[in-house]
């Protein structure tokens, strides 16, 4: 089961790095671009709902497997090493105290707004290409 163990370790790393970024986004020494990316990544990771729901075969996990690690890696590259070290200690302390993972209401709102935006664009497209031609034909 080496594959299972490596996947488990990878998932733990994602969870730990999410908490590191949670602290880094609040750290005064984090550059603004790193903060913005970290806030987006953490809000998305801690959101109670996903952009692509997990029950959709294959696609449901692509956002968790591709998008989240890219965002986490980018935010961590943009953070100063000293800030990351401080935040890693805070994250380790957080897990040592066996606290629950925080939930991001901002992430929830962000995902709902994205879905509403996509639904609006789809509705406008359908209206323009399906409804208007039938009205103009009459």
N, C-alpha and C positions, 0 to 999 in steps of 0.2 A: 503494500500500500504506500509506496514512496510518493506516487502522484497525489494521493489523497492528503498525505501529510504536507506536501509542498503547497497544495491549494489552501489548506487550512492555515498554514503560516502566512501565505500571501494575503488571505482575508484578514487575519489578525493585524498584519502590517497596515492594511488599508484602514482598519478601525483605529489603530493607534495614531496613524498619520492624520486622520480626520480630527482627532482630539488635539493633536499638536497644532494643526492649523486653526482650530477653534480658539486656542490660546494666542496664537500668533496674530490672528485678526484683531485681537484686542491689545496687542503689545504696542507701546508707543514707538519702538524702534523698527517696526515693520514698514517698509516703503508703501506708498499709497497703491501702486499697481498690484503688489503682492497681497495687500489687504483686500482689495476688490476681488481678486481671483480666489483668495482664501475664503472670503465671505460667501461667494457664489458656490464654491465647492462644498463648504461645510453646510450651507443652507440646503443644497441639493442632497448631500449625503444624509443629513439628519431629518429631511422632510419625511413625514409619514406616508406620502405617496410618491410614486416614481413618474418620470416623464413618460416612459413606456412601461405599462404595468407588467409585473413579473409573470403573470399567467399567460401572456402571449409567448408562444414557443419561440425560442432562440432570441428573437428581438427583445424580449422582456429583460434579458440579462445583459444585453450588449451595452446599455448605458452604464450599468454598474461595472462591467468588465473593461470597457474602453474609455468612456468619457470621464468617469470619476478618477481613475489613476492618472490620466493625462492632466486634469486640472490640479490634482494634488501634487504631482511632480513639478508642474510649472510654478505653482505657488511656492513650493519649497525651494526651488532653484532661485527664485527672486528674493527670498528672505535671507538676511545676513546670518552667518553661521552662529554667532553669539545668541541671536534671538531664537533660532531653532533649538539650540542647546537648552536655553532656559525653558522654552515651551515643551520640550521633550521631557524635562524633569517634572514640570507641572502635570503633563499628561500621564506620566508613570505614577505620580502621586495620586492622581484622580482614579486610575484603575486599581491601585493598591488599596484605596479606601472602599472599593467595590461599589462605587456610585453608579446609578443608572445612566445610560447614555442620554444626553439631552435630546430634545425634539425641537426642530426648527419650524416655528409657525411661519417665519419669513419664507422658508423653502416651500411650505405648503401653498402659501399665497402665490409665490413665483410660478409653481407648476400649474396651479389653477388658471393664472393669467395667461400662461403660454397656451394652454388648451383652449381657453376662451378666444384668444387671438387667432389660433389655427381654425377654430370653428367659424369665426367671423369671416376669415379669408375664404374658407371653403364655401360658406353660404353666399358670399358676394360673387364668387366665381360661378357657382351653380345658377344663381339668379341671372347673371350676365349671359351665360352660354346656354341655359335651358329655358328660362322663363321669358326673357326679353325677346328672343327670336319668335316664340309662339305668339306673343302679344303684338309684335310688329307685323306678323304674317296675317293677322285678322283684319 
